[in-house]
C-alpha cells in the first residue's frame, strides 16, 4: 500500500475543518426566524448563533468573514449579461458582483433596506 500523498504545508491547518460535517436542522419557520434575528442582533452568523445556543465553543472572531450565495449556470448567464462578460468569466463576474454589493451598502439607508435586485419577491402572505 502506498503512503497517502503529503499535503502542502499551507493546508495542514485545515485538517480539522475538512473533517467537520455540516448539519442541517429541519425546524419550524418561527425557530429559524428567531435564530436569524438573534444572530443579526449579535452581529454573528447563524452558524455561530446556533453554536452559542447549543453551548458549543465559538471562535472569538470569524476566521473567514464572508457572504455566500449559491449560483447555478443560469445565474452566471444572467450576471454575465448584466456585467457585459462571458458566463465562463466567473472571476470577473464575482468581482463585478462584489462591487455591486459594496455599492448597495453605500446607498442611502431607505433604498438599501428596500432592496434593488431583480430576484423573486417573497410572498407577503
N, C-alpha and C positions, 0 to 999 in steps of 0.2 A: 504494500500500500504506500503510495507516495505521500509525503507530508503536505499539509494544507499550504496553499500559497501564502507568502508573507504579505501582510497589509502594509501599505505605506505608513510612515510614522504619523502623518497628519490625520489618519483615520483611526489610529489606535484608541484615542479618547472617545470615539463614537461607539465603541463596542456595546456598552450598556443600552444606548438608545436603539441600536439595531436589534437588540433582543426584546425591547419593550413591545407590548401588544396594545393596539388601540381598542378601547371598549366603547360600544355604543349603548346607551340606555334608552329603552323604549318606555317613555313616561308620558303622562298627560301634558297637554299644552300649557296648563297652568304651572306645572313644575318647571318646564323648560323656560317659560317666561320669567318666573321668579329667579331662576339661576342666572339667566341673561341680565336681568335688571340688577341683581346683586353684583354681578361681575362688572357691569357698566359703572355702578356707583363706586366700586372699589378700584376701578381702572385696571382690571386684570382680565385675562382671557377666561372664557367659560371653562376651559380645562383647569385653569388654576383655581377658579371658584369651586369647581367640583372637588378638587383635591382638598381644598380648605374645609368644605362641608364634611368630607369623609375623614377628616383629621389625618391626612397624608402629608408628608413633607412637601413644602413648596419652596422653590428657588427664590432667593432674595430679589433677584431681578431676572427678567426673561433672558434666556441665552440668545435667542434669535427673535427679537420683536419684529413681527411682520404681519401683513394682511395676506390672506389667501383666498383664492377663488378657483373653482374647477372650470376649465374651459374645454369644450369639445371642438371638433373640426369646424362645425357650423359657426361657433363663436369666433374662432380665428378668422373665418371667412368674413364675417360681419365687421370685426375690428380692423382687418386688413383694408377693407373698402373704406371704412371711416377714416383711417390714418393714411390712405394712399400708399399702402405697402402690399407685398405679396403675402398670402397666408403662410408661406414657408418661413418668412422672416419673423420667427417667434420672438427673438430677442428685441428686434425693432418694435414689434407690437407691445411687448412688455414695457419697453422704455416709454413709448407713447402713452400707454395706459397709466404708467406711474406719473407722468407729467399731468395727465388729466385728473388723477386722484389728488395730486398736490394742489392743482387749480381749484378743485372742489372745496378744499379746506380754506382757500384764500377768498372765497366768495363771501358776501355779506351773510350773516347768520340765518336770516329768513330763507334765502334761496338754498343755502346748504341743507337746511332741515327738510325742505320740501323735496329735494332730490331733483336731478336733472336727467337721469338716464332714461333710455327708451325701453327699458325692461318691462316685464309684465307687472302690472299693479296687483297688489293683494286685494282680494275682495273684502269689502268692509263688513260683510255680514257673517 
